[in-house]
Amino acid sequence: SFLWMMYRSGWGEKEGQNRILAIDVKRIGFDFIVKNAVASSFSPTGYETYEQWKNALENSEIRCQWDPERDIYGNPLKQRTIQLGIKGSIVKRYVYDWIAGISDITHQAKKIKEAIKLNSFTEDMLPQEKEYFIN
């Protein structure tokens, strides 16, 4: 989510994270990543045994974890947001096959952060987000 990314990047002000890029990913690629992700922590609902999960995690190039969603101030919310990590051959597919566009939204992010600071923030300043359903 946008607010989770702003929290993680310090609104583009953390060392080495001074640009905010919006990356448009083709649906086929994003669906592949989500469908093939292995949870970063064990759950008996996903795997019968800890050993099966550990083996899947060690052999996967895609990880998934769920982190608390954030409000505009960076405070954790009860709702969870997905974090996906990729490595190896999946990175190449992501870069060469699945990226449809990249936009630098640093200016917009800083504008929103300033509006929060000045108490002039309104919800419509945030990018529209909606629930994602996998095909």
Sequence and secondary structure as in RCSB ss.txt:
>XXXX:A:sequence
SFLWMMYRSGWGEKEGQNRILAIDVKRIGFDFIVKNAVASSFSPTGYETYEQWKNALENSEIRCQWDPERDIYGN
PLKQRTIQLGIKGSIVKRYVYDWIAGISDITHQAKKIKEAIKLNSFTEDMLPQEKEYFIN
>XXXX:A:secstr
 HHHHHHHHTTTTBTTB   EEEEE HHHHHHHHHH EESS  TTT SSHHHHHHHHHH SEEEEEEEEE TTS 
EEEEEEEEEEE THHHHHIIIIIEEEEEE HHHHHHHHHHHHTT   GGGS         
